[in-house]
Amino acid sequence: MKEFDYVIIGGGCAGLSLAYELEIHNKLKEKSLAIIENRNEYKRDKTWSFWKVFDHNFEDCVIKSWNNFTINTSKNSHELSSSKFPYQSIDSGKFYKKVNSKLSCNSNISFFKNLSEINSTNSIIFNSIFNGEKNKSELWQHFQGVEIETSKDIFDDKILNLMDFNCDQRKDVHFFYTLPFSRNRALIETTWLSDLENQSLRDYDLQLENYIKNNLAIKNYKINFIEKGTIPLFYPSIENKNKVINIGSAGGMTRLSTGYTFLNIQEHSKYLRENFEKINSKKIYHLGKKYQFLDKIFLQVLKNNPEKMPEIFYKMFQNSANTVIKFLSNKSNIFDDFKIISKMPKIIFIKALINR
Ligand SMILES: Cc1cc2nc3c(=O)[nH]c(=O)nc-3n(C[C@H](O)[C@H](O)[C@H](O)COP(=O)(O)OP(=O)(O)OC[C@H]3O[C@@H](n4cnc5c(N)ncnc54)[C@H](O)[C@@H]3O)c2cc1C
C-alpha cells in the first residue's frame, strides 16, 4: 500500500481549507498528501456565513455581503450597521469546486474513500472526524434552512435578520434567521439551541412553513435548496494522539456560544501552514482561553434560563455593532469584553459562575 507524508481525514470544510492553504503556499511540491473522504460527490450542502474580520482565501465563493443586520424579540427590534466588518455568505458548492479544481493540478495529492486503502503508519494525520451525534444530552445548535424564491420582489436585500425570537420557544431557545441573497431569493432557517433528545423540536418543515406564511407574509414561493445541520456546542472528547492533529469542529474550531466555525477553520489552516515543517512540536491551536471561559458561563446561563435568552441576546446587541462582532468573532479586546459583560443581567451570570 502506498505511503503518504500527510493524511487529511475528512475532505469537508476544514480538510479542504487546509489542503488549499498548503497547496497555494507550495507546501506540497515535494510532499505527498492523501485526503480521505467518503462522500460520493461534492455539491452544495451548506451555506457558511460569518463576519469578515480578516481576509480569507474564498472571497470568490461569497454569494452575498451585508453591512446591516437586525435582531428582534416579540417586543423589540434593533438594527446594527458595520461597514468595517461585513457579514458574508459562502456557497459550499462554489467552495468545493474551487478547492478541488486547484488540488487536482497537483499529482502529489490523492483522494481515497477509506483510510484502510493507504499505509498511514508514518504519516502526520490531520483529522476532522468525530462522532458527536452520540452525545445527545449535550447542547447543540440544530437547524434547517430553505432557500426560497418568490415571483415578486419581496425582500430588502440590504439587511439580514440575524435572530428573530418572535416565535414559539417551546421552553428551549429558538429563533429564525433570514439571509436575503436578492430581492426575490432568501435563505430562511429555523434554529434551536437545545439537546438532541427532544424529537418534537424537529418538525422543521412545519416551523418554516408557518414562519414564511405568518411572519414574513409570503404565500407563494418555490424552494431551491434545503440545508439541515447540527453543530456541537461542546468540545469533542477526542484523544490527542502523537502525529494526529485534530482540525475543524473535531479540533475545537466551533465558537461554542455561536456555532460560528468557518473563519476559525481558516485561521487554524494558516497556523498549520505557517508551522507545517515542525507541526508536531507546536502547541495545539485553540480559540483562546478567555472565550472558552466566557462561553462556558454563557451556555450555563442558557441551560438554566432558556426563557431569558431572547432578552439576553437582544441586550448583547445593544452595544456598537463592531464591539459585538469582534466579541462573537474572537477578536475583542478587554474594553469590548467589559462592554458586553456590562449589558448582561448580573445575578444569573454570577450564579452560573459559582455553579460552574
Ligand atoms: C448545514 C450547516 C451549516 C453551517 N453553517 C455555518 C455558518 O453559517 N457559519 C459557520 O461559521 N459555521 C457553520 N457551520 C458549522 C461549520 O462551519 C461546518 O460544520 C463545517 O463544515 C465544519 O467543518 P469540518 O471540516 O469540521 O466538518 P465537515 O465540513 O462536516 O467535514 C467533515 C468531512 O468528513 C467526511 N467524513 C465523515 N465521516 C467520514 C469517514 N468515516 N471517512 C471519511 N470521510 C468522512 C464528511 O463527508 C465531510 O466531508 C454549519 C454547519 C452545518 C452542518
Ligand as a Chemical Component Dictionary entry (heavy atoms), coordinates in Angstrom:
data_LIG
# 
_chem_comp.id                   LIG 
_chem_comp.type                 NON-POLYMER 
_chem_comp.pdbx_formal_charge   0 
_chem_comp.three_letter_code    LIG 
# 
loop_
_chem_comp_atom.comp_id 
_chem_comp_atom.atom_id 
_chem_comp_atom.alt_atom_id 
_chem_comp_atom.type_symbol 
_chem_comp_atom.charge 
_chem_comp_atom.model_Cartn_x 
_chem_comp_atom.model_Cartn_y 
_chem_comp_atom.model_Cartn_z 
_chem_comp_atom.pdbx_ordinal 
LIG C1  C1  C 0 -25.684 22.864 7.468  1  
LIG C2  C2  C 0 -24.574 23.576 8.224  2  
LIG C3  C3  C 0 -24.445 24.969 8.110  3  
LIG C4  C4  C 0 -23.429 25.625 8.787  4  
LIG N1  N1  N 0 -23.337 26.979 8.691  5  
LIG C5  C5  C 0 -22.316 27.631 9.281  6  
LIG C6  C6  C 0 -22.176 29.038 9.127  7  
LIG O1  O1  O 0 -23.037 29.698 8.545  8  
LIG N2  N2  N 0 -21.085 29.653 9.661  9  
LIG C7  C7  C 0 -20.124 28.950 10.342 10 
LIG O2  O2  O 0 -19.132 29.534 10.770 11 
LIG N3  N3  N 0 -20.271 27.614 10.558 12 
LIG C8  C8  C 0 -21.330 26.950 10.047 13 
LIG N4  N4  N 0 -21.464 25.586 10.227 14 
LIG C9  C9  C 0 -20.523 24.929 11.155 15 
LIG C10 C10 C 0 -19.207 24.507 10.460 16 
LIG O3  O3  O 0 -18.636 25.604 9.774  17 
LIG C11 C11 C 0 -19.394 23.379 9.493  18 
LIG O4  O4  O 0 -19.937 22.286 10.153 19 
LIG C12 C12 C 0 -18.097 22.972 8.812  20 
LIG O5  O5  O 0 -18.442 22.204 7.709  21 
LIG C13 C13 C 0 -17.185 22.201 9.754  22 
LIG O6  O6  O 0 -16.093 21.746 9.035  23 
LIG P1  P1  P 0 -15.434 20.323 9.325  24 
LIG O7  O7  O 0 -14.397 20.136 8.320  25 
LIG O8  O8  O 0 -15.102 20.235 10.766 26 
LIG O9  O9  O 0 -16.616 19.279 9.091  27 
LIG P2  P2  P 0 -17.238 18.872 7.692  28 
LIG O10 O10 O 0 -17.285 20.035 6.779  29 
LIG O11 O11 O 0 -18.522 18.193 8.021  30 
LIG O12 O12 O 0 -16.192 17.841 7.103  31 
LIG C14 C14 C 0 -16.047 16.524 7.554  32 
LIG C15 C15 C 0 -15.903 15.662 6.303  33 
LIG O13 O13 O 0 -15.624 14.324 6.691  34 
LIG C16 C16 C 0 -16.345 13.435 5.860  35 
LIG N5  N5  N 0 -16.472 12.185 6.627  36 
LIG C17 C17 C 0 -17.254 11.937 7.699  37 
LIG N6  N6  N 0 -17.033 10.703 8.187  38 
LIG C18 C18 C 0 -16.073 10.157 7.406  39 
LIG C19 C19 C 0 -15.396 8.908  7.420  40 
LIG N7  N7  N 0 -15.668 7.988  8.346  41 
LIG N8  N8  N 0 -14.473 8.675  6.467  42 
LIG C20 C20 C 0 -14.167 9.617  5.537  43 
LIG N9  N9  N 0 -14.775 10.824 5.489  44 
LIG C21 C21 C 0 -15.704 11.099 6.414  45 
LIG C22 C22 C 0 -17.639 14.138 5.581  46 
LIG O14 O14 O 0 -18.243 13.663 4.404  47 
LIG C23 C23 C 0 -17.169 15.591 5.453  48 
LIG O15 O15 O 0 -16.862 15.933 4.119  49 
LIG C24 C24 C 0 -22.513 24.894 9.590  50 
LIG C25 C25 C 0 -22.678 23.528 9.735  51 
LIG C26 C26 C 0 -23.698 22.879 9.068  52 
LIG C27 C27 C 0 -23.850 21.393 9.272  53 
# 
loop_
_chem_comp_bond.comp_id 
_chem_comp_bond.atom_id_1 
_chem_comp_bond.atom_id_2 
_chem_comp_bond.value_order 
_chem_comp_bond.pdbx_ordinal 
LIG C1  C2  SING 1  
LIG C2  C3  SING 2  
LIG C2  C26 DOUB 3  
LIG C3  C4  DOUB 4  
LIG C4  N1  SING 5  
LIG C4  C24 SING 6  
LIG N1  C5  DOUB 7  
LIG C5  C6  SING 8  
LIG C5  C8  SING 9  
LIG C6  O1  DOUB 10 
LIG C6  N2  SING 11 
LIG N2  C7  SING 12 
LIG C7  O2  DOUB 13 
LIG C7  N3  SING 14 
LIG N3  C8  DOUB 15 
LIG C8  N4  SING 16 
LIG N4  C9  SING 17 
LIG N4  C24 SING 18 
LIG C9  C10 SING 19 
LIG C10 O3  SING 20 
LIG C10 C11 SING 21 
LIG C11 O4  SING 22 
LIG C11 C12 SING 23 
LIG C12 O5  SING 24 
LIG C12 C13 SING 25 
LIG C13 O6  SING 26 
LIG O6  P1  SING 27 
LIG P1  O7  DOUB 28 
LIG P1  O8  SING 29 
LIG P1  O9  SING 30 
LIG O9  P2  SING 31 
LIG P2  O10 DOUB 32 
LIG P2  O11 SING 33 
LIG P2  O12 SING 34 
LIG O12 C14 SING 35 
LIG C14 C15 SING 36 
LIG C15 O13 SING 37 
LIG C15 C23 SING 38 
LIG O13 C16 SING 39 
LIG C16 N5  SING 40 
LIG C16 C22 SING 41 
LIG N5  C17 SING 42 
LIG N5  C21 SING 43 
LIG C17 N6  DOUB 44 
LIG N6  C18 SING 45 
LIG C18 C19 SING 46 
LIG C18 C21 DOUB 47 
LIG C19 N7  SING 48 
LIG C19 N8  DOUB 49 
LIG N8  C20 SING 50 
LIG C20 N9  DOUB 51 
LIG N9  C21 SING 52 
LIG C22 O14 SING 53 
LIG C22 C23 SING 54 
LIG C23 O15 SING 55 
LIG C24 C25 DOUB 56 
LIG C25 C26 SING 57 
LIG C26 C27 SING 58 
# 
